Amino acid sequence: MNFSSKLLEAAVNEFAQLPGIGEKTALRLVLHLLNEPASGVERFTSALTALKNNIQYCQVCRNISDHPVCEICSSPRRDRSLVCVVEDTRDVMAIENTNQYTGLYHVLGGLISPIEGVGPADLHIESLIGRVQEGGITEIILALNATMEGDTTIFYLYKKLKDFPVSVTTIARGISFGGEIEYADEVTLGRSIATRVPYQHSLFK
């Protein structure tokens, strides 16, 4: 693509680094911002700068938060005996939108993937074990994507948790294998949470 301005080209190249944004879409976004009043662009850049500089991760569940402990973990209305384990913040948001779950969360920050060089030590697994050891948790819901990486992570977590006095369940397979929680419709995802099933070690024999 030929650009009439190096400044325009540089801005387009930066936008094109974002996931799912091609060069044409990046150009459309940049031209939109270029036509916006300076105050609008300043609000946009200020919001991104504030996000990058001030965002925190909850000390309890590792969800993205404005405070050291997120609103979900600090809410007295949540069932503290339930902990739903998810891959990332997008999955927390998806499950919350179902209005079917009232417990707490634990965000792993990824899935075990030897091919990509991601091992258990790269995820927030030990902090999950620590929460279980503290007591008060009766059920761990493993709400991970129905993929090879998701099932590998579920199997590893089950082995780490099976000796604790907690029930380990997985969401029902209303979500097809290879599907991602983030893109599941709210009815399917809500039903999967409501009809979760005990995790069976025999599934992997």
C-alpha positions in Angstrom: 0.0 0.0 0.0 1.3 3.4 -1.0 1.0 6.2 1.5 1.1 9.9 0.9 2.5 10.5 4.4 5.1 8.8 6.5 3.2 9.8 9.6 0.1 8.1 8.2 2.0 5.0 7.3 3.5 4.8 10.8 0.1 5.1 12.4 -1.4 2.4 10.1 1.5 0.1 10.8 0.9 0.3 14.6 -2.8 -0.3 14.3 -2.2 -3.3 12.0 -0.2 -4.9 14.8 -3.5 -5.4 16.7 -5.1 -8.9 16.5 -7.6 -9.2 13.7 -6.7 -5.8 12.2 -5.5 -5.9 8.6 -3.8 -3.0 6.8 -7.1 -1.8 5.2 -9.0 -1.8 8.5 -6.0 -0.1 10.1 -6.1 2.7 7.5 -9.8 3.1 8.0 -9.4 3.5 11.8 -6.5 5.9 11.4 -8.4 8.1 8.9 -11.4 8.1 11.3 -9.1 9.4 14.1 -7.6 11.9 11.8 -11.0 13.4 11.1 -11.9 13.5 14.8 -11.5 16.7 16.9 -8.2 16.9 18.7 -10.0 16.5 22.0 -11.5 13.2 20.9 -8.1 11.8 19.9 -6.6 13.0 23.2 -9.4 11.2 25.2 -8.6 8.0 23.1 -4.9 8.2 23.7 -5.3 9.2 27.4 -7.6 6.2 28.0 -5.0 3.8 26.5 -2.1 5.4 28.5 -4.1 5.2 31.7 -5.0 1.6 31.0 -1.4 0.7 30.4 0.0 2.6 33.4 -2.6 2.0 36.0 -4.2 -1.4 35.4 -3.7 -4.0 38.1 -4.2 -7.7 38.5 -6.3 -8.9 41.4 -4.1 -10.3 44.1 -6.6 -13.0 44.7 -7.9 -14.2 41.3 -5.5 -12.5 38.9 -8.3 -10.9 37.0 -7.8 -7.4 35.5 -8.8 -4.8 38.1 -8.7 -1.2 39.0 -7.8 -2.1 42.6 -5.5 -4.6 44.4 -8.6 -6.9 44.9 -11.2 -6.9 42.2 -14.9 -6.2 42.7 -15.9 -9.8 42.3 -13.5 -11.1 45.0 -14.4 -8.3 47.4 -18.2 -8.7 46.9 -20.0 -10.1 49.9 -22.7 -11.4 47.6 -20.4 -14.0 45.9 -20.3 -17.6 46.9 -16.8 -18.0 48.2 -17.0 -21.8 48.3 -17.0 -21.9 44.4 -14.0 -21.1 42.3 -14.3 -21.1 38.5 -10.9 -21.5 36.8 -10.6 -19.8 33.4 -7.9 -19.0 30.9 -8.2 -15.2 30.8 -10.3 -12.1 31.6 -12.4 -12.5 28.4 -13.7 -15.8 29.8 -14.6 -14.1 33.1 -16.6 -11.5 31.2 -18.3 -14.1 29.1 -19.4 -16.2 32.1 -20.5 -13.1 34.0 -22.8 -12.1 31.1 -24.7 -15.4 31.5 -25.9 -14.4 35.0 -25.7 -18.1 35.9 -22.7 -18.0 38.2 -22.3 -16.4 41.6 -19.0 -17.8 42.8 -15.4 -16.5 42.5 -12.8 -16.9 39.7 -9.2 -17.8 39.2 -7.5 -16.6 36.0 -4.7 -18.8 34.8 -3.3 -16.4 32.3 -3.1 -19.0 29.5 -3.2 -22.7 28.9 -0.5 -25.4 29.0 1.0 -25.7 25.5 4.3 -27.5 25.0 4.3 -26.5 21.3 4.3 -22.8 22.2 6.6 -23.3 25.2 4.0 -22.6 27.8 4.3 -24.9 30.9 2.6 -25.0 34.3 5.2 -22.7 35.8 4.1 -20.0 33.3 0.5 -20.0 34.6 -1.1 -18.9 37.9 -1.5 -22.5 39.1 0.4 -22.4 42.4 -1.7 -19.5 43.6 -4.8 -21.5 42.8 -3.4 -24.4 44.9 -2.6 -21.9 47.7 -6.3 -20.7 47.7 -7.5 -24.3 48.0 -5.0 -25.0 50.9 -6.4 -22.0 52.8 -9.7 -23.8 53.0 -13.3 -22.7 52.5 -13.5 -23.8 48.9 -15.7 -26.9 48.2 -15.8 -26.9 44.4 -13.4 -26.0 41.6 -15.0 -25.6 38.2 -12.6 -26.0 35.3 -14.1 -23.8 32.6 -11.4 -24.0 30.0 -11.7 -24.1 26.2 -12.6 -27.4 24.6 -9.2 -27.8 22.8 -6.2 -30.0 23.2 -4.5 -27.3 25.3 -7.6 -26.8 27.4 -7.9 -30.6 28.1 -4.2 -30.9 28.8 -4.5 -28.1 31.4 -7.6 -29.7 32.9 -5.8 -33.0 33.3 -2.8 -31.3 34.9 -5.0 -29.3 37.3 -7.0 -32.4 38.2 -3.8 -34.2 39.2 -2.8 -31.3 41.4 -6.2 -31.0 43.0 -7.4 -34.6 43.4 -5.9 -35.1 46.9 -7.7 -32.0 48.3 -11.2 -32.2 49.9 -12.8 -30.3 47.0 -15.1 -31.4 44.2 -13.5 -30.9 40.8 -16.0 -30.3 38.0 -15.8 -29.2 34.3 -18.4 -27.3 32.4 -20.8 -29.5 30.3 -19.8 -29.9 26.7 -22.5 -27.7 25.4 -19.5 -26.0 23.9 -18.2 -28.0 20.9 -14.7 -29.3 20.9 -12.4 -26.7 19.4 -14.7 -23.9 20.5 -13.7 -21.0 22.6 -15.7 -19.8 25.7 -15.3 -16.2 24.6 -17.4 -16.8 21.4 -20.1 -19.1 22.9 -23.6 -17.7 23.0 -24.8 -16.8 26.5 -27.5 -19.5 26.6 -25.1 -22.3 25.7 -22.4 -21.0 28.1 -24.9 -20.5 30.9 -26.3 -24.0 30.5 -22.7 -25.4 30.5 -22.1 -23.7 33.8 -25.4 -24.8 35.3 -25.0 -28.4 34.2 -21.3 -28.9 35.0 -20.2 -32.4 35.6 -17.6 -34.1 37.9 -14.3 -34.4 36.2 -13.4 -38.1 35.5 -9.8 -39.1 35.4 -10.9 -42.1 33.3 -11.6 -39.7 30.4 -7.9 -39.6 29.8 -7.1 -43.3 30.1 
